[in-house]
Amino acid sequence: MMPPEFFESILSRIGQFSEVTVEFNPEDAGKAGELRQIGINRASLGLQSLSEKALNFLRRNHTAADGLRSLETLLNHFSNVSVDLMYGIPGQSVEDFLKDIETVTSFPIKHISIYALTIYEGTPFHRKLLKGEIWLPEEEKLEKFYYEAVSLLESKGFFQYEISNFAKKGFECKHNLSYWRVENYLGVGPSAASLIAGKYWKNVADLKKYIEIVQRGERPTAEEVKLSGKDLLEVKLLMGLRLTEGIKLGKKLEKLLKKDKILSLLEEGFLEIEEGRLRLGKKGLFVSNTVIAEVISAIE
């Protein structure tokens, strides 16, 4: 949405960087050439679907043909392109979704993210859901969407490195890996979160307030907390278990593994231990939020 000069003004202040991603809607792909020239080297395209019916439902501003044209445009300028696709859209079949994956992976993309449609309270979709005007697929069907997509993507040479993310080897998203490995990151702008040296903070959400505070020369922090001990372990589990590499076992985790609740998750295949790391088992990937919450609840 922002002009190339906006990105240039930020990048010129950073110095060296290895990866800079800009998220594109299909209608914005015309800016790709200018953005590549100023140092952007990775593009993420919010394609969502190649079904006209699904795109209309999602109220997207592009058609399926627009989406594919924009993908071609981005690939003309960037060697590292990621695509977002969505499943669980009302009226969408598993076959529709797999066909979308087949189509986008026929292009030389390096990364793909798949997400289930999530409807939040207070949105127009939520009001329609409450009125019975729309309905979401049942859990069993969503599970079928997910695991069949995982299987297809692996057959196309994309390895799953996180619950919803797949990449060609060496093209995992670097900034997301920073979050999931609980490394330092700086978030700039309204609602942005940061984690540096164990200190977590989040900025105020309101844009007007954010600008007023910054113009006064103050930090626009809404909340701040120093993570240590139990809090830090919870964050490491919450983030690290999203990765298929899992997290390295240490004394605190090994103590946790003796709990009946965790032993049960291991026995049932929702969790697994391999080469000194705890990770989600294949069964646990689709129900990851529940499994991770169970693990965290066992911390004393």
C-alpha positions as CSV (number, residue, x, y, z in Angstrom):
1,M,0.0,0.0,0.0
2,M,2.9,2.3,0.7
3,P,5.0,4.0,-2.1
4,P,8.5,2.7,-2.7
5,E,10.0,5.9,-1.1
6,F,8.5,4.8,2.2
7,F,10.5,1.5,2.1
8,E,13.7,3.3,0.9
9,S,13.5,5.8,3.8
10,I,13.6,2.8,6.2
11,L,16.1,0.7,4.5
12,S,18.6,3.6,4.1
13,R,18.7,3.8,8.0
14,I,19.3,0.0,8.6
15,G,22.6,-0.7,6.9
16,Q,23.3,-4.3,6.0
17,F,20.5,-6.9,5.8
18,S,20.1,-10.4,4.5
19,E,16.4,-10.6,3.8
20,V,13.7,-7.9,3.3
21,T,10.1,-9.1,2.7
22,V,7.3,-7.0,1.4
23,E,3.8,-8.4,1.4
24,F,1.8,-7.8,-1.8
25,N,-1.8,-7.9,-2.6
26,P,-2.2,-8.9,-6.3
27,E,-3.4,-5.4,-7.2
28,D,-0.1,-3.9,-5.9
29,A,2.4,-6.1,-7.9
30,G,3.1,-3.2,-10.3
31,K,5.4,-1.7,-7.7
32,A,7.7,-4.8,-7.8
33,G,10.4,-3.4,-10.1
34,E,10.9,-0.2,-8.0
35,L,10.9,-2.1,-4.8
36,R,13.5,-4.6,-6.1
37,Q,15.7,-1.7,-7.1
38,I,15.8,-0.2,-3.6
39,G,16.8,-3.5,-2.0
40,I,13.7,-5.5,-1.3
41,N,14.7,-9.1,-2.0
42,R,11.7,-11.2,-1.0
43,A,8.0,-10.9,-2.0
44,S,5.0,-12.5,-0.3
45,L,1.8,-12.6,-2.3
46,G,-1.6,-12.8,-0.6
47,L,-3.2,-14.9,-3.4
48,Q,-5.6,-16.7,-0.9
49,S,-7.5,-18.7,-3.6
50,L,-7.7,-19.2,-7.4
51,S,-11.5,-19.8,-7.2
52,E,-13.7,-16.8,-8.3
53,K,-16.4,-18.0,-5.9
54,A,-14.0,-18.1,-2.9
55,L,-12.4,-14.7,-3.9
56,N,-15.9,-13.2,-4.0
57,F,-16.8,-14.6,-0.7
58,L,-13.6,-13.2,0.8
59,R,-14.3,-9.8,-0.8
60,R,-10.9,-9.7,-2.5
61,N,-10.3,-7.0,-5.1
62,H,-8.7,-9.4,-7.6
63,T,-9.8,-12.2,-9.8
64,A,-8.0,-15.5,-10.2
65,A,-6.4,-14.4,-13.5
66,D,-5.2,-11.2,-11.8
67,G,-3.6,-13.3,-9.1
68,L,-1.7,-15.4,-11.5
69,R,-0.6,-12.4,-13.5
70,S,0.7,-10.7,-10.4
71,L,2.6,-13.9,-9.4
72,E,4.3,-13.8,-12.8
73,T,5.1,-10.1,-12.3
74,L,6.7,-10.7,-8.9
75,L,8.7,-13.7,-10.3
76,N,10.1,-11.4,-13.0
77,H,11.7,-9.2,-10.3
78,F,12.3,-11.5,-7.3
79,S,13.9,-14.9,-7.2
80,N,12.5,-15.5,-3.7
81,V,8.6,-15.4,-3.8
82,S,6.2,-16.8,-1.2
83,V,2.5,-17.4,-1.7
84,D,-0.3,-17.4,0.9
85,L,-3.3,-19.8,0.3
86,M,-6.4,-20.2,2.4
87,Y,-8.5,-23.3,3.1
88,G,-11.8,-24.0,4.8
89,I,-13.6,-21.3,2.9
90,P,-17.4,-22.0,2.7
91,G,-18.2,-23.9,-0.5
92,Q,-14.5,-24.8,-1.1
93,S,-13.8,-28.5,-1.7
94,V,-10.5,-30.3,-0.7
95,E,-10.0,-30.9,-4.5
96,D,-10.4,-27.1,-5.1
97,F,-7.6,-26.4,-2.6
98,L,-5.3,-29.1,-3.9
99,K,-5.8,-27.7,-7.4
100,D,-4.8,-24.3,-6.2
101,I,-1.6,-25.8,-4.7
102,E,-0.9,-27.7,-8.0
103,T,-1.2,-24.4,-9.9
104,V,1.0,-22.2,-7.7
105,T,3.7,-24.8,-7.3
106,S,3.9,-25.1,-11.1
107,F,5.6,-21.6,-10.8
108,P,9.1,-21.3,-9.5
109,I,8.1,-20.1,-6.0
110,K,10.3,-20.8,-3.0
111,H,7.8,-20.7,-0.1
112,I,4.1,-21.3,0.5
113,S,1.9,-20.6,3.6
114,I,-1.5,-22.3,4.1
115,Y,-4.0,-21.0,6.6
116,A,-7.5,-22.0,7.6
117,L,-10.1,-19.3,7.3
118,T,-10.5,-17.9,10.8
119,I,-13.5,-15.7,11.6
120,Y,-13.1,-13.2,14.4
121,E,-15.8,-11.7,16.7
122,G,-17.2,-8.4,15.7
123,T,-16.5,-8.9,11.9
124,P,-19.2,-8.9,9.2
125,F,-18.3,-12.6,8.6
126,H,-18.9,-13.4,12.3
127,R,-22.4,-11.7,12.2
128,K,-23.3,-13.7,9.1
129,L,-22.1,-16.9,10.9
130,L,-24.3,-16.1,13.9
131,K,-27.3,-15.6,11.6
132,G,-26.7,-18.9,9.9
133,E,-26.1,-17.1,6.6
134,I,-22.7,-18.8,6.2
135,W,-21.2,-21.9,7.8
136,L,-17.7,-23.3,8.2
137,P,-16.5,-26.8,7.4
138,E,-16.5,-29.4,10.2
139,E,-13.2,-30.2,12.0
140,E,-12.8,-33.5,10.2
141,K,-13.0,-31.8,6.8
142,L,-10.5,-29.1,7.8
143,E,-8.2,-31.9,8.9
144,K,-8.5,-33.5,5.5
145,F,-7.7,-30.2,3.8
146,Y,-4.6,-29.8,6.0
147,Y,-3.0,-33.2,5.8
148,E,-3.7,-33.7,2.1
149,A,-2.1,-30.3,1.4
150,V,1.0,-31.2,3.5
151,S,1.4,-34.5,1.6
152,L,1.0,-32.7,-1.8
153,L,3.5,-30.0,-0.9
154,E,6.1,-32.5,0.3
155,S,5.7,-34.3,-3.0
156,K,6.4,-31.0,-4.8
157,G,9.7,-30.5,-2.9
158,F,8.5,-28.1,-0.3
159,F,9.5,-29.3,3.2
160,Q,7.3,-28.3,6.2
161,Y,9.4,-26.3,8.7
162,E,6.4,-24.9,10.7
163,I,2.8,-25.7,11.2
164,S,1.5,-23.6,8.3
165,N,4.7,-22.9,6.4
166,F,6.6,-24.8,3.7
167,A,9.8,-24.0,1.8
168,K,12.4,-25.2,-0.7
169,K,15.5,-26.0,1.3
170,G,17.3,-22.8,2.3
171,F,14.3,-20.5,1.7
172,E,12.6,-20.6,5.1
173,C,11.3,-17.2,6.1
174,K,14.1,-15.6,8.2
175,H,12.0,-13.1,10.1
176,N,9.5,-15.7,11.1
177,L,12.2,-18.0,12.3
178,S,13.4,-15.2,14.6
179,Y,10.0,-15.2,16.3
180,W,9.7,-18.9,16.6
181,R,13.2,-19.4,17.9
182,V,12.6,-16.5,20.4
183,E,15.5,-14.5,19.0
184,N,15.7,-10.7,19.2
185,Y,13.4,-8.7,17.0
186,L,12.3,-5.1,16.8
187,G,8.7,-4.1,15.8
188,V,8.0,-0.6,14.6
189,G,4.6,1.0,14.3
190,P,1.2,0.7,16.0
191,S,0.5,-2.6,17.7
192,A,4.1,-3.8,16.8
193,A,5.8,-6.1,19.3
194,S,9.5,-6.4,20.2
195,L,11.6,-8.8,22.1
196,I,15.2,-7.8,22.9
197,A,17.4,-9.4,25.6
198,G,14.4,-11.1,27.3
199,K,12.4,-7.9,27.5
200,Y,9.1,-7.9,25.6
201,W,7.1,-4.8,24.8
202,K,4.2,-3.9,22.6
203,N,3.3,-0.5,21.1
204,V,-0.1,1.3,21.4
205,A,-2.6,0.1,18.8
206,D,-4.2,3.5,17.9
207,L,-2.4,5.2,15.0
208,K,-3.3,8.7,16.1
209,K,-2.1,8.1,19.6
210,Y,1.1,6.4,18.3
211,I,1.9,9.5,16.1
212,E,1.3,11.9,19.0
213,I,3.5,10.0,21.4
214,V,6.4,9.6,18.9
215,Q,6.2,13.3,18.0
216,R,6.6,14.1,21.7
217,G,9.9,12.2,21.6
218,E,8.5,9.4,23.8
219,R,8.4,5.7,23.4
220,P,4.9,4.5,22.3
221,T,4.8,1.5,24.6
222,A,1.5,0.1,25.7
223,E,2.9,-2.8,27.7
224,E,6.3,-4.1,28.8
225,V,7.5,-7.2,30.6
226,K,10.8,-8.8,31.5
227,L,10.6,-12.5,30.6
228,S,12.5,-14.9,32.9
229,G,12.0,-18.4,34.4
230,K,8.6,-19.8,33.9
231,D,7.4,-17.0,31.5
232,L,10.4,-17.5,29.2
233,L,9.9,-21.2,29.2
234,E,6.2,-20.7,28.2
235,V,7.2,-18.4,25.4
236,K,9.8,-20.8,24.1
237,L,7.3,-23.7,24.1
238,L,4.5,-21.5,22.6
239,M,6.8,-20.4,19.7
240,G,9.3,-23.2,19.4
241,L,6.8,-26.1,19.2
242,R,5.4,-24.4,16.1
243,L,8.6,-25.4,14.3
244,T,8.9,-29.0,13.0
245,E,12.5,-29.0,14.4
246,G,10.9,-28.5,17.8
247,I,12.9,-27.3,20.8
248,K,16.1,-28.6,22.4
249,L,15.6,-30.5,25.6
250,G,17.1,-29.0,28.7
251,K,16.8,-29.6,32.5
252,K,13.5,-27.7,32.8
253,L,11.9,-29.5,29.8
254,E,13.2,-33.0,30.9
255,K,11.5,-32.4,34.2
256,L,8.3,-31.5,32.4
257,L,8.4,-34.7,30.4
258,K,7.9,-36.7,33.5
259,K,4.3,-35.3,34.0
260,D,1.5,-37.7,33.2
261,K,-0.2,-35.2,30.9
262,I,3.0,-35.0,28.7
263,L,3.7,-38.7,28.8
264,S,0.1,-39.3,27.6
265,L,0.6,-36.8,24.6
266,L,3.9,-38.6,23.8
267,E,2.2,-42.1,23.9
268,E,-0.6,-40.9,21.7
269,G,1.7,-39.4,19.1
270,F,0.7,-35.8,19.6
271,L,4.3,-35.1,20.7
272,E,7.5,-36.9,19.9
273,I,11.2,-36.7,21.0
274,E,13.9,-37.2,18.4
275,E,17.6,-36.4,18.7
276,G,17.3,-34.6,21.9
277,R,14.4,-32.3,20.7
278,L,10.8,-32.1,21.7
279,R,8.4,-31.5,18.8
280,L,4.8,-32.0,17.7
281,G,4.1,-35.4,16.2
282,K,2.3,-35.6,12.9
283,K,-1.0,-36.0,14.8
284,G,-0.3,-32.9,16.8
285,L,0.3,-30.5,13.9
286,F,-3.3,-29.9,13.0
287,V,-4.4,-29.6,16.7
288,S,-1.2,-27.7,17.7
289,N,-2.9,-25.0,19.7
290,T,-4.5,-27.6,22.0
291,V,-1.4,-29.6,22.4
292,I,0.9,-26.6,23.1
293,A,-1.7,-25.3,25.6
294,E,-1.6,-28.7,27.4
295,V,2.2,-28.7,27.5
296,I,2.2,-25.1,29.0
297,S,-0.4,-26.0,31.5
298,A,1.9,-28.6,32.9
299,I,4.5,-26.1,33.9
300,E,4.7,-25.4,37.6
